[in-house]
């Protein structure tokens, strides 16, 4: 028995399902999860010492690669002075200034400790600012595990084949309306029905939690126009897209400005972090400036801030996003060619360094079309790639992530692994 298998059996005795986040359990692909012992650059190493080219990247934040020397150096520098104070520090001010400078719509920002916390806080802020209760989200978009958001919630729930989560009060779920992504007509109809009750529209500007699904031309612009017409706020959940598609996130990439932005992952440089920001008049409603309460002891802690600051400094350097885009393009174009040569039907979606190969012949533009995928075939593909040293997300309904540490040699080896794996499908 492998060390990973032994650890999984041990973990199941003390941790629900043996994991601390459901998708890690490999339920959708079979077999035992890989227990990681260390990582460096584009590689991770399991408990048995096996090496894998990693396209999960801790689900996005490792955009400069694992164990980056500059980030580790920044962490060592602050660790000797303490890890958390529950009091203000200069580091959190520096981080806030960097975020405001980079993200076009953000005039003020509040640090929190996770993406879920950022979304929960942003929704409360939107409701408090507008005096309205209802929320619109989109099928397949995942915005964390807050009660209001576990309605048609994308990857985690879909991967496990679960219904909307037990434990969410029906009355609260009733305040959330989920619509088809990329469907402007459905959004217009919803606002005509109850526009005066809708506090906000929240969206992943590029879906990353049903696989990578980009917005159709004009979709994000329509969200902006409709929200303005009815006095609702527009929230971009950029926990995945923020600082990944561009330094200013999807809003810079698509040139559409939300009222509130939620962020995470990359601004922590691999440490737990989240943030939400927006226009000053909205953000000043948060306590202690205003009446809308939100707090957190570990918010803005020096470890996450120092790692995040160094991460953003690296991403601010010239040519970074062009390099990420080119590496992802080479991988996806190569995978498409290899799939075609093997007679494997697949759809490839990519925006910058965010990508997914869907096992379907149907163009994937929303939740409904994503569900046409052959998940059993994906599971075989995943296991085959894993056996050949390539670590992909253990779900058809998750995106892949390219990092600055991935080399052309990594891409070549990945394509070789895919060519051999396709022969077994």
C-alpha positions, 0 to 999 in steps of 0.5 A: 500500500502506498504512503498516500493510501495509508494516510488516507485510511488514517485520515478517514478516522479523524477527518470527515471523508478523510479530507478538509475540502471535498474535491480532494477526496477523488470521489469523482475520479476514483482511487485514493487522493495524492497526499503532497509532501512538498512542492517546488516550481511547477512540481509537487511531490507525494508522500511516496516521493513521486514527482508530478507536473502540477496544473492545480497550483493550490487551486490558483494562488501559485501563479509564480510557482511553488516555494518561490524564493522571493516569497519564502524570503519575505515570509522568513523576514516577517516570521521572526517578528511574530505571526499575528497581532490582531492589530493594524500593521504597515504591511496591510496598508501596503497591500491595500495600496497595491490592490487599489492601484492595480484593480480599476474599480477598487477605491477602498479594500477590506482584508479578510481570511478567505474567499468565502468570507469575502463573498459573505461580507460583500453580499451583506454590504450590498444588501445594507447599501441598497436596503434590498434583500434578494441576490442574483447569481448564475448556475455553475458559479461558485462563490464559497460555501456561505448559505446564500451561495449554495444554490446551483453552486458549481464544481464542488457540489456538482462533482459529488453529485449533491443537491443544494446543501442540507442545512441551508434554511429555505427562507434564506435560499429563497432570497437567492435566484440562480440564472443561466450564465451568458443568458441576458434575456433571463436576467432582464426578465428577472429584473422586470419581475422584481428589480426593486427587491434585488440588491446585487448580481454576483458573477464569476466574470470567467467561470472557474468552478464549472471548468473555465467558461468565458463570458459571451461577447457583451454579457458582462457589459449587459450586467453592468447596464441592467444593474445601473438601470434598476439600482442594483450593485454588480459584484465580480467574484475575482477570487480566481480571475483576480491578478490572474487574467491581468494585474487588474483582473477580469475587469481590466481584461474585459473593461467592465467595472463592477461596484464591488470586487471579491478577491483572494488566493493570489493576494496571499501568495499561497497563504489563506487570504481574501479581500473585498473592495469597491467604490469609496461611498460603498466601502465606507458603510462598513464598520467602523466607518459605517453601520454594516458590521464585519470583523476578523482577528486574522484579517491582514495578518503579517504572513499573508500580507508579506507573501501577497505583497511579494507575489504582486510585485512579481506580477507587476513586472513587464511581460509576466502576463504575456508569458503566462498566456503563451505557456497556456496557449502552447499547452492547450493548442498541443492538447487539442492536436493530440486529442484530434490525432487520437480521435478523442472528442473534446472542447477546449476553453481558455482565457489567459492562463485559465483553461479546461478540456471538456470531454464533450462535443458541445461548445461549453458556454454555461452550466447546462452545456458543461453537464454534457461532459463524459465524466467517466471518460474524464476520470480515466483520463485523469488517472492515466495522466496521474500515473504518467506524472501529471497532476490535474484537478480531480474533477471535470468541473474544475479549471487548470492553472498555468504558472510562471514556473511551467517550462516548455519542457513541462508542456512537452512532457504533459503532451507526451503523457496525454498522447499515451493516455488517450490511447487507453480511453 
